[in-house]
Amino acid sequence: MTDRRTDAISELRPLVLDLYEHPMSGEAIEARSLDIIDREIKSDRFSADEWEIVRRLIHTTADFTLIDLVRFSPDAIDAGVGALESARPIFVDSNMIRSGLSLARLRQVSPDYSYEKLICHVADEEVSTRARESGLPRSLFAVKKSAPILDGAIAVFGNAPVALLELNRLIVEEGIRPAVVIAMPVGFVHVVESKVELMSLGVPYVAIAGRRGGSPLAVSTIHSLCNVALRKKS
């Protein structure tokens, strides 16, 4: 049985050999993927700049249903691009997002970006201690600790709806106004209401409605805003 199985496998032609014979770079594969998205789905509900973000979100997930879930405030693109060009701090709700953001791409928009401008306090000892003592999630105290830099910053949420709820409180009670909020926490508890509340507060936002979200989508949104900023420069 083993010999027959080995013989059958040895007769297979590995698919990667086609790529060897007809090479495509990573950039070419990405471009073809975006062309496929443009061919397979048509929508006139988004501006060209908004579509840059939406199609990248679809590319990130291969999920065309996202087109019905992405929400933009009217000023989101201009606010996000302006904040990137000014190298405003980027608060993120997880180190996964911090690691996923390309500093090289950010520096193409503004050379003043440094790793220190990507802010995440969720793993700080002080934050962990306060979370243990209170019985509340660390993400909430990470936002509290970041409050001094949040006014005028880019705030990015791909994981923690409680963190977004705390930002909403800071907006309402303390008058903090981020430059733009990327509201894409994922999950089942506090998720929907955190986004709905944020979208009612009059701050610029890009959001994914409902339970969907996640770090890859949040990272993709920032990178897409970088692409929009670079296109506007050219």
C-alpha positions in Angstrom: 0.0 0.0 0.0 2.8 2.4 0.9 4.7 1.7 -2.3 1.6 2.3 -4.4 0.9 5.6 -2.7 4.5 6.7 -3.1 4.3 5.8 -6.8 1.1 7.8 -7.2 2.6 10.8 -5.5 5.8 10.6 -7.6 3.6 10.8 -10.8 2.0 14.1 -9.7 3.1 17.3 -11.2 3.5 19.9 -8.4 1.5 23.0 -9.3 4.4 25.4 -8.4 6.2 24.2 -11.5 3.8 26.2 -13.6 5.0 29.3 -11.7 8.6 28.4 -12.3 7.8 28.2 -16.1 5.7 31.4 -16.1 7.2 33.6 -13.4 5.1 36.2 -11.6 6.5 38.5 -8.9 4.6 39.2 -5.7 3.7 42.6 -7.0 2.3 41.1 -10.2 0.2 38.6 -8.2 -1.2 41.5 -6.1 -2.0 43.6 -9.2 -3.8 40.6 -10.8 -5.7 40.0 -7.6 -6.9 43.6 -7.5 -7.9 43.4 -11.2 -10.0 40.4 -10.4 -11.7 42.2 -7.6 -12.4 45.2 -9.9 -13.9 42.8 -12.5 -16.0 40.7 -10.2 -17.6 43.5 -8.2 -19.0 46.8 -9.2 -20.1 49.5 -6.8 -20.8 53.2 -7.3 -21.4 53.9 -3.7 -17.8 54.6 -2.9 -15.5 57.4 -4.0 -12.2 56.5 -5.7 -10.3 57.0 -2.5 -12.8 55.0 -0.5 -12.7 52.2 -3.0 -8.9 52.0 -2.5 -9.6 51.0 1.1 -12.6 48.7 0.3 -10.8 46.7 -2.4 -7.8 46.3 -0.1 -10.0 44.9 2.6 -11.5 42.5 0.2 -8.0 41.6 -1.0 -6.9 41.0 2.6 -9.8 38.5 3.2 -11.0 37.3 -0.2 -14.4 38.2 1.2 -16.7 40.2 -1.1 -19.4 40.6 1.5 -17.3 43.2 3.2 -18.4 45.7 0.6 -21.8 45.9 2.4 -20.2 46.4 5.9 -17.6 49.2 5.4 -18.6 52.6 6.6 -17.0 56.0 6.1 -17.7 59.3 7.7 -17.7 62.0 5.0 -14.4 63.5 6.3 -12.6 60.2 6.9 -10.2 60.1 4.0 -9.1 63.7 4.2 -8.7 63.4 8.0 -6.7 60.2 7.7 -4.5 61.4 5.0 -3.8 64.7 6.8 -2.9 62.9 10.0 -0.5 60.6 8.2 1.1 63.5 6.4 1.6 65.2 9.7 3.0 62.0 11.2 0.5 62.0 14.0 0.8 59.2 16.6 -0.9 56.0 15.8 -2.6 54.3 18.8 -3.4 50.6 18.3 -5.3 48.3 20.5 -2.9 45.3 20.0 0.7 44.6 19.4 -0.4 42.5 16.5 -1.4 45.6 14.7 1.7 47.5 15.8 3.8 44.7 14.3 1.8 44.6 11.1 2.1 48.2 10.3 4.9 49.0 7.8 7.1 51.7 9.0 8.6 52.0 5.6 5.2 52.7 4.1 4.4 55.2 6.8 7.7 57.0 6.1 6.9 57.2 2.4 4.0 59.5 3.5 6.0 61.3 6.3 9.7 60.7 7.0 9.0 61.8 10.6 7.4 58.5 11.5 9.3 56.3 13.9 8.4 53.1 15.8 7.9 55.2 18.9 4.9 56.9 17.2 3.1 53.5 17.1 1.6 53.4 20.5 0.3 50.2 22.3 0.2 49.9 26.1 -1.8 46.7 26.4 1.2 44.7 27.6 2.5 47.3 30.0 3.0 46.1 33.6 1.0 49.1 35.0 -1.9 48.3 32.7 -1.8 44.6 33.6 -1.8 45.4 37.3 -4.8 47.8 37.0 -6.7 45.2 35.0 -6.1 42.5 37.6 -7.2 44.7 40.4 -10.3 46.0 38.7 -11.5 42.8 36.9 -11.6 44.9 33.7 -9.8 44.2 30.4 -6.3 45.4 29.9 -7.3 47.1 26.7 -9.5 49.6 28.6 -6.5 50.8 30.7 -4.3 50.9 27.7 -6.6 53.5 26.2 -6.6 55.4 29.5 -2.9 55.5 29.6 -2.8 56.7 26.0 -5.3 59.5 26.6 -2.7 62.3 26.6 -1.7 61.5 23.0 -5.1 60.6 21.5 -6.3 64.1 20.7 -5.4 64.5 17.0 -4.0 61.0 16.8 -5.0 58.1 14.6 -6.8 55.5 16.7 -6.9 52.0 15.4 -9.0 49.2 16.8 -8.9 45.7 15.4 -9.4 43.5 18.5 -10.8 45.1 21.6 -14.3 46.6 21.6 -13.9 47.6 25.2 -11.0 49.8 24.2 -13.2 51.4 21.6 -15.9 51.9 24.3 -13.4 53.7 26.5 -12.3 55.9 23.6 -15.9 56.8 23.1 -16.2 57.8 26.7 -13.1 60.0 26.4 -14.6 61.7 23.4 -17.9 62.3 25.2 -16.7 63.2 28.7 -13.2 64.6 28.2 -13.5 66.2 24.7 -10.8 64.2 23.2 -11.0 64.2 19.4 -8.8 61.8 17.4 -7.9 62.8 13.9 -9.6 59.6 12.6 -10.7 56.3 14.2 -10.3 53.0 12.5 -13.2 51.1 14.2 -12.8 47.4 13.4 -12.8 45.4 16.6 -14.0 41.8 16.1 -16.1 39.5 18.3 -19.4 39.0 20.0 -19.5 41.1 23.2 -19.7 44.9 23.1 -18.6 44.8 19.5 -21.6 46.1 17.6 -22.6 48.7 20.2 -19.0 50.1 20.4 -19.0 50.8 16.6 -22.5 52.2 16.6 -21.7 54.5 19.4 -18.5 55.7 17.8 -20.2 56.4 14.5 -22.7 58.7 16.4 -20.0 61.0 17.9 -19.1 63.2 15.0 -15.5 62.2 14.7 -14.0 61.0 11.4 -14.0 57.2 11.1 -13.6 54.1 8.9 -15.6 51.3 10.4 -16.8 47.7 9.7 -20.3 47.4 10.8 -21.4 44.4 12.8 -19.3 41.7 14.5 -16.7 41.5 11.7 -13.2 43.1 12.0 -9.7 42.1 13.1 -6.1 43.1 13.0 -5.4 42.4 9.3 -8.3 44.6 8.3 -7.2 47.4 10.6 -3.6 47.2 9.2 -4.9 47.1 5.7 -6.9 50.3 6.2 -3.9 52.3 7.4 -1.8 51.0 4.5 -4.6 51.9 2.1 -4.7 55.4 3.5 -1.0 55.6 2.9 -1.6 54.7 -0.7 -4.2 57.4 -1.1 -1.8 59.9 0.5 1.0 59.0 -1.9 -1.4 59.1 -4.9 -2.5 62.6 -3.9 1.2 63.7 -3.7 2.0 62.5 -7.2 
